[in-house]
Amino acid sequence: MPRYKYVCLECEVESIQVHGISESAVDCGLCETSGSLQRSLTTPTISRRRLSKQKQEVGSLTNEYIEENRKILKDMKKEIVNKNDKT
């Protein structure tokens, strides 16, 4: 399963969560705040054994991570703009 880095918006602690690609973590286990986790940008980890089993090209896996991180970055930018508009 893939590993994802999350940051709690309440206690500002980084954590690594393991879950499926279509899932996401929302609750902080440390401060027990609901809906406070936000996914951070991550670098892909490429396992050669996994690639040989699925016969997936390295380039397509890298492109998948790039697109995923672009979406995260876009969401983070929107959140910053919305915070600045409120002040």
N, CA, C and O atoms as a GROMACS GRO file, in nm:
protein
  348
    1MET      N    1   0.084  -0.119   0.000
    1MET     CA    2   0.000   0.000   0.000
    1MET      C    3   0.089   0.125   0.000
    1MET      O    4   0.198   0.124   0.057
    2PRO      N    5   0.041   0.230  -0.064
    2PRO     CA    6   0.120   0.354  -0.067
    2PRO      C    7   0.122   0.425   0.068
    2PRO      O    8   0.029   0.412   0.148
    3ARG      N    9   0.228   0.499   0.090
    3ARG     CA   10   0.244   0.579   0.211
    3ARG      C   11   0.224   0.725   0.174
    3ARG      O   12   0.272   0.771   0.070
    4TYR      N   13   0.154   0.799   0.259
    4TYR     CA   14   0.126   0.940   0.235
    4TYR      C   15   0.165   1.022   0.358
    4TYR      O   16   0.146   0.977   0.471
    5LYS      N   17   0.219   1.141   0.335
    5LYS     CA   18   0.256   1.229   0.444
    5LYS      C   19   0.141   1.327   0.467
    5LYS      O   20   0.090   1.388   0.373
    6TYR      N   21   0.101   1.340   0.593
    6TYR     CA   22  -0.006   1.432   0.632
    6TYR      C   23   0.045   1.529   0.738
    6TYR      O   24   0.136   1.498   0.814
    7VAL      N   25  -0.016   1.647   0.741
    7VAL     CA   26   0.012   1.747   0.844
    7VAL      C   27  -0.119   1.781   0.912
    7VAL      O   28  -0.218   1.808   0.844
    8CYS      N   29  -0.120   1.780   1.044
    8CYS     CA   30  -0.239   1.819   1.120
    8CYS      C   31  -0.246   1.971   1.124
    8CYS      O   32  -0.148   2.036   1.162
    9LEU      N   33  -0.357   2.029   1.087
    9LEU     CA   34  -0.374   2.174   1.086
    9LEU      C   35  -0.390   2.230   1.228
    9LEU      O   36  -0.373   2.350   1.249
   10GLU      N   37  -0.421   2.144   1.324
   10GLU     CA   38  -0.438   2.188   1.463
   10GLU      C   39  -0.307   2.183   1.541
   10GLU      O   40  -0.262   2.284   1.595
   11CYS      N   41  -0.245   2.064   1.546
   11CYS     CA   42  -0.123   2.049   1.627
   11CYS      C   43   0.005   2.061   1.544
   11CYS      O   44   0.114   2.060   1.600
   12GLU      N   45  -0.008   2.073   1.412
   12GLU     CA   46   0.102   2.093   1.317
   12GLU      C   47   0.207   1.982   1.321
   12GLU      O   48   0.325   2.007   1.295
   13VAL      N   49   0.165   1.861   1.352
   13VAL     CA   50   0.255   1.746   1.355
   13VAL      C   51   0.242   1.670   1.223
   13VAL      O   52   0.132   1.646   1.175
   14GLU      N   53   0.357   1.632   1.166
   14GLU     CA   54   0.357   1.553   1.042
   14GLU      C   55   0.347   1.405   1.078
   14GLU      O   56   0.404   1.360   1.178
   15SER      N   57   0.274   1.332   0.996
   15SER     CA   58   0.264   1.188   1.017
   15SER      C   59   0.257   1.119   0.881
   15SER      O   60   0.222   1.180   0.780
   16ILE      N   61   0.291   0.993   0.881
   16ILE     CA   62   0.284   0.914   0.759
   16ILE      C   63   0.172   0.813   0.776
   16ILE      O   64   0.167   0.739   0.874
   17GLN      N   65   0.081   0.811   0.679
   17GLN     CA   66  -0.033   0.720   0.682
   17GLN      C   67  -0.021   0.622   0.567
   17GLN      O   68   0.028   0.657   0.459
   18VAL      N   69  -0.063   0.501   0.588
   18VAL     CA   70  -0.062   0.398   0.484
   18VAL      C   71  -0.206   0.363   0.453
   18VAL      O   72  -0.281   0.318   0.540
   19HIS      N   73  -0.246   0.385   0.327
   19HIS     CA   74  -0.381   0.351   0.285
   19HIS      C   75  -0.386   0.341   0.133
   19HIS      O   76  -0.290   0.376   0.065
   20GLY      N   77  -0.497   0.295   0.081
   20GLY     CA   78  -0.515   0.282  -0.062
   20GLY      C   79  -0.516   0.417  -0.132
   20GLY      O   80  -0.536   0.520  -0.068
   21ILE      N   81  -0.494   0.415  -0.263
   21ILE     CA   82  -0.483   0.539  -0.339
   21ILE      C   83  -0.615   0.615  -0.344
   21ILE      O   84  -0.614   0.738  -0.356
   22SER      N   85  -0.726   0.546  -0.336
   22SER     CA   86  -0.856   0.614  -0.342
   22SER      C   87  -0.907   0.657  -0.204
   22SER      O   88  -1.014   0.717  -0.194
   23GLU      N   89  -0.832   0.626  -0.100
   23GLU     CA   90  -0.871   0.662   0.036
   23GLU      C   91  -0.793   0.785   0.081
   23GLU      O   92  -0.696   0.825   0.017
   24SER      N   93  -0.835   0.845   0.193
   24SER     CA   94  -0.758   0.953   0.253
   24SER      C   95  -0.782   0.953   0.404
   24SER      O   96  -0.888   0.911   0.451
   25ALA      N   97  -0.683   1.002   0.478
   25ALA     CA   98  -0.695   1.013   0.623
   25ALA      C   99  -0.746   1.153   0.656
   25ALA      O  100  -0.707   1.249   0.591
   26VAL      N  101  -0.832   1.165   0.756
   26VAL     CA  102  -0.888   1.296   0.792
   26VAL      C  103  -0.873   1.329   0.940
   26VAL      O  104  -0.874   1.447   0.976
   27ASP      N  105  -0.860   1.229   1.025
   27ASP     CA  106  -0.856   1.253   1.169
   27ASP      C  107  -0.714   1.236   1.224
   27ASP      O  108  -0.645   1.139   1.192
   28CYS      N  109  -0.671   1.332   1.305
   28CYS     CA  110  -0.539   1.327   1.368
   28CYS      C  111  -0.543   1.232   1.486
   28CYS      O  112  -0.627   1.246   1.575
   29GLY      N  113  -0.452   1.134   1.488
   29GLY     CA  114  -0.446   1.039   1.598
   29GLY      C  115  -0.379   1.096   1.722
   29GLY      O  116  -0.399   1.045   1.832
   30LEU      N  117  -0.300   1.203   1.705
   30LEU     CA  118  -0.228   1.260   1.818
   30LEU      C  119  -0.317   1.353   1.900
   30LEU      O  120  -0.333   1.334   2.021
   31CYS      N  121  -0.376   1.454   1.834
   31CYS     CA  122  -0.460   1.549   1.909
   31CYS      C  123  -0.608   1.513   1.900
   31CYS      O  124  -0.693   1.580   1.959
   32GLU      N  125  -0.639   1.404   1.825
   32GLU     CA  126  -0.775   1.351   1.811
   32GLU      C  127  -0.874   1.453   1.756
   32GLU      O  128  -0.992   1.450   1.792
   33THR      N  129  -0.827   1.542   1.669
   33THR     CA  130  -0.914   1.640   1.605
   33THR      C  131  -0.969   1.580   1.476
   33THR      O  132  -0.894   1.524   1.396
   34SER      N  133  -1.098   1.593   1.456
   34SER     CA  134  -1.163   1.536   1.340
   34SER      C  135  -1.151   1.631   1.220
   34SER      O  136  -1.178   1.750   1.232
   35GLY      N  137  -1.110   1.577   1.106
   35GLY     CA  138  -1.102   1.654   0.982
   35GLY      C  139  -0.987   1.752   0.976
   35GLY      O  140  -0.993   1.848   0.900
   36SER      N  141  -0.882   1.730   1.053
   36SER     CA  142  -0.773   1.828   1.060
   36SER      C  143  -0.650   1.789   0.978
   36SER      O  144  -0.556   1.868   0.969
   37LEU      N  145  -0.648   1.670   0.917
   37LEU     CA  146  -0.530   1.628   0.842
   37LEU      C  147  -0.537   1.678   0.698
   37LEU      O  148  -0.641   1.676   0.634
   38GLN      N  149  -0.421   1.724   0.650
   38GLN     CA  150  -0.408   1.769   0.512
   38GLN      C  151  -0.288   1.698   0.451
   38GLN      O  152  -0.180   1.696   0.511
   39ARG      N  153  -0.306   1.640   0.332
   39ARG     CA  154  -0.198   1.567   0.269
   39ARG      C  155  -0.091   1.664   0.220
   39ARG      O  156  -0.122   1.768   0.163
   40SER      N  157   0.035   1.628   0.243
   40SER     CA  158   0.150   1.708   0.200
   40SER      C  159   0.206   1.650   0.071
   40SER      O  160   0.174   1.537   0.032
   41LEU      N  161   0.291   1.726   0.007
   41LEU     CA  162   0.357   1.678  -0.113
   41LEU      C  163   0.454   1.566  -0.076
   41LEU      O  164   0.521   1.573   0.027
   42THR      N  165   0.460   1.464  -0.159
   42THR     CA  166   0.547   1.350  -0.132
   42THR      C  167   0.628   1.317  -0.256
   42THR      O  168   0.592   1.355  -0.367
   43THR      N  169   0.736   1.246  -0.236
   43THR     CA  170   0.815   1.197  -0.348
   43THR      C  171   0.783   1.051  -0.370
   43THR      O  172   0.760   0.977  -0.274
   44PRO      N  173   0.780   1.009  -0.494
   44PRO     CA  174   0.744   0.870  -0.521
   44PRO      C  175   0.854   0.773  -0.478
   44PRO      O  176   0.973   0.803  -0.488
   45THR      N  177   0.812   0.657  -0.431
   45THR     CA  178   0.904   0.549  -0.400
   45THR      C  179   0.878   0.439  -0.501
   45THR      O  180   0.767   0.385  -0.507
   46ILE      N  181   0.977   0.406  -0.578
   46ILE     CA  182   0.959   0.308  -0.685
   46ILE      C  183   1.023   0.177  -0.644
   46ILE      O  184   1.143   0.170  -0.615
   47SER      N  185   0.944   0.074  -0.642
   47SER     CA  186   0.992  -0.059  -0.607
   47SER      C  187   1.006  -0.140  -0.734
   47SER      O  188   0.909  -0.160  -0.806
   48ARG      N  189   1.125  -0.185  -0.764
   48ARG     CA  190   1.149  -0.259  -0.888
   48ARG      C  191   1.070  -0.390  -0.893
   48ARG      O  192   1.021  -0.429  -0.999
   49ARG      N  193   1.057  -0.457  -0.781
   49ARG     CA  194   0.983  -0.582  -0.779
   49ARG      C  195   0.836  -0.559  -0.815
   49ARG      O  196   0.777  -0.637  -0.891
   50ARG      N  197   0.779  -0.454  -0.762
   50ARG     CA  198   0.639  -0.421  -0.792
   50ARG      C  199   0.623  -0.388  -0.939
   50ARG      O  200   0.524  -0.428  -1.001
   51LEU      N  201   0.717  -0.315  -0.996
   51LEU     CA  202   0.708  -0.278  -1.136
   51LEU      C  203   0.714  -0.400  -1.227
   51LEU      O  204   0.644  -0.406  -1.328
   52SER      N  205   0.798  -0.497  -1.192
   52SER     CA  206   0.810  -0.614  -1.277
   52SER      C  207   0.683  -0.699  -1.272
   52SER      O  208   0.645  -0.760  -1.373
   53LYS      N  209   0.616  -0.704  -1.156
   53LYS     CA  210   0.493  -0.781  -1.146
   53LYS      C  211   0.382  -0.717  -1.228
   53LYS      O  212   0.308  -0.787  -1.298
   54GLN      N  213   0.369  -0.586  -1.218
   54GLN     CA  214   0.260  -0.518  -1.287
   54GLN      C  215   0.299  -0.475  -1.427
   54GLN      O  216   0.214  -0.430  -1.504
   55LYS      N  217   0.426  -0.488  -1.462
   55LYS     CA  218   0.478  -0.446  -1.592
   55LYS      C  219   0.440  -0.302  -1.623
   55LYS      O  220   0.395  -0.269  -1.733
   56GLN      N  221   0.459  -0.218  -1.523
   56GLN     CA  222   0.427  -0.076  -1.536
   56GLN      C  223   0.556  -0.001  -1.560
   56GLN      O  224   0.657  -0.026  -1.494
   57GLU      N  225   0.554   0.091  -1.655
   57GLU     CA  226   0.672   0.169  -1.685
   57GLU      C  227   0.697   0.272  -1.575
   57GLU      O  228   0.603   0.325  -1.515
   58VAL      N  229   0.824   0.300  -1.551
   58VAL     CA  230   0.862   0.396  -1.448
   58VAL      C  231   0.806   0.534  -1.483
   58VAL      O  232   0.761   0.605  -1.394
   59GLY      N  233   0.808   0.572  -1.609
   59GLY     CA  234   0.758   0.702  -1.651
   59GLY      C  235   0.612   0.723  -1.619
   59GLY      O  236   0.573   0.832  -1.579
   60SER      N  237   0.530   0.621  -1.636
   60SER     CA  238   0.387   0.636  -1.609
   60SER      C  239   0.361   0.648  -1.459
   60SER      O  240   0.270   0.721  -1.418
   61LEU      N  241   0.438   0.579  -1.377
   61LEU     CA  242   0.424   0.589  -1.232
   61LEU      C  243   0.467   0.728  -1.184
   61LEU      O  244   0.403   0.787  -1.097
   62THR      N  245   0.576   0.780  -1.242
   62THR     CA  246   0.622   0.914  -1.207
   62THR      C  247   0.519   1.018  -1.248
   62THR      O  248   0.492   1.110  -1.171
   63ASN      N  249   0.461   1.005  -1.365
   63ASN     CA  250   0.357   1.098  -1.410
   63ASN      C  251   0.236   1.094  -1.318
   63ASN      O  252   0.174   1.198  -1.293
   64GLU      N  253   0.202   0.977  -1.268
   64GLU     CA  254   0.090   0.963  -1.175
   64GLU      C  255   0.116   1.043  -1.047
   64GLU      O  256   0.028   1.114  -0.999
   65TYR      N  257   0.238   1.031  -0.992
   65TYR     CA  258   0.273   1.106  -0.871
   65TYR      C  259   0.277   1.256  -0.898
   65TYR      O  260   0.235   1.335  -0.814
   66ILE      N  261   0.327   1.296  -1.014
   66ILE     CA  262   0.332   1.438  -1.048
   66ILE      C  263   0.192   1.496  -1.053
   66ILE      O  264   0.167   1.603  -0.997
   67GLU      N  265   0.100   1.428  -1.118
   67GLU     CA  266  -0.037   1.477  -1.129
   67GLU      C  267  -0.105   1.482  -0.993
   67GLU      O  268  -0.180   1.575  -0.964
   68GLU      N  269  -0.079   1.382  -0.910
   68GLU     CA  270  -0.138   1.379  -0.776
   68GLU      C  271  -0.087   1.497  -0.693
   68GLU      O  272  -0.165   1.563  -0.624
   69ASN      N  273   0.044   1.523  -0.700
   69ASN     CA  274   0.101   1.635  -0.624
   69ASN      C  275   0.059   1.769  -0.681
   69ASN      O  276   0.047   1.865  -0.605
   70ARG      N  277   0.035   1.780  -0.811
   70ARG     CA  278  -0.018   1.904  -0.869
   70ARG      C  279  -0.155   1.936  -0.812
   70ARG      O  280  -0.184   2.052  -0.781
   71LYS      N  281  -0.238   1.834  -0.798
   71LYS     CA  282  -0.371   1.855  -0.742
   71LYS      C  283  -0.362   1.901  -0.597
   71LYS      O  284  -0.433   1.993  -0.556
   72ILE      N  285  -0.274   1.838  -0.520
   72ILE     CA  286  -0.256   1.876  -0.380
   72ILE      C  287  -0.208   2.021  -0.371
   72ILE      O  288  -0.259   2.098  -0.290
   73LEU      N  289  -0.109   2.057  -0.454
   73LEU     CA  290  -0.055   2.193  -0.454
   73LEU      C  291  -0.162   2.294  -0.494
   73LEU      O  292  -0.169   2.403  -0.436
   74LYS      N  293  -0.244   2.260  -0.592
   74LYS     CA  294  -0.353   2.349  -0.636
   74LYS      C  295  -0.452   2.372  -0.522
   74LYS      O  296  -0.497   2.485  -0.500
   75ASP      N  297  -0.487   2.265  -0.450
   75ASP     CA  298  -0.579   2.277  -0.336
   75ASP      C  299  -0.519   2.363  -0.226
   75ASP      O  300  -0.589   2.442  -0.163
   76MET      N  301  -0.389   2.348  -0.202
   76MET     CA  302  -0.322   2.427  -0.099
   76MET      C  303  -0.321   2.575  -0.137
   76MET      O  304  -0.341   2.662  -0.052
   77LYS      N  305  -0.298   2.604  -0.266
   77LYS     CA  306  -0.298   2.743  -0.312
   77LYS      C  307  -0.436   2.805  -0.296
   77LYS      O  308  -0.448   2.920  -0.254
   78LYS      N  309  -0.541   2.730  -0.330
   78LYS     CA  310  -0.678   2.780  -0.314
   78LYS      C  311  -0.707   2.812  -0.168
   78LYS      O  312  -0.769   2.914  -0.137
   79GLU      N  313  -0.662   2.724  -0.078
   79GLU     CA  314  -0.685   2.745   0.065
   79GLU      C  315  -0.615   2.873   0.114
   79GLU      O  316  -0.671   2.948   0.193
   80ILE      N  317  -0.493   2.896   0.067
   80ILE     CA  318  -0.418   3.017   0.106
   80ILE      C  319  -0.487   3.142   0.053
   80ILE      O  320  -0.499   3.241   0.125
   81VAL      N  321  -0.533   3.137  -0.072
   81VAL     CA  322  -0.603   3.252  -0.130
   81VAL      C  323  -0.732   3.280  -0.053
   81VAL      O  324  -0.765   3.395  -0.027
   82ASN      N  325  -0.804   3.175  -0.018
   82ASN     CA  326  -0.929   3.193   0.059
   82ASN      C  327  -0.901   3.252   0.196
   82ASN      O  328  -0.978   3.335   0.244
   83LYS      N  329  -0.793   3.212   0.262
   83LYS     CA  330  -0.757   3.267   0.392
   83LYS      C  331  -0.720   3.416   0.380
   83LYS      O  332  -0.757   3.497   0.465
   84ASN      N  333  -0.648   3.449   0.273
   84ASN     CA  334  -0.607   3.589   0.252
   84ASN      C  335  -0.727   3.677   0.217
   84ASN      O  336  -0.730   3.795   0.254
   85ASP      N  337  -0.824   3.623   0.146
   85ASP     CA  338  -0.943   3.699   0.110
   85ASP      C  339  -1.029   3.730   0.232
   85ASP      O  340  -1.096   3.833   0.236
   86LYS      N  341  -1.028   3.641   0.332
   86LYS     CA  342  -1.109   3.661   0.451
   86LYS      C  343  -1.052   3.767   0.545
   86LYS      O  344  -1.124   3.827   0.625
   87THR      N  345  -0.922   3.791   0.534
   87THR     CA  346  -0.857   3.889   0.623
   87THR      C  347  -0.851   4.025   0.562
   87THR      O  348  -0.801   4.119   0.624
   0.00000   0.00000   0.00000
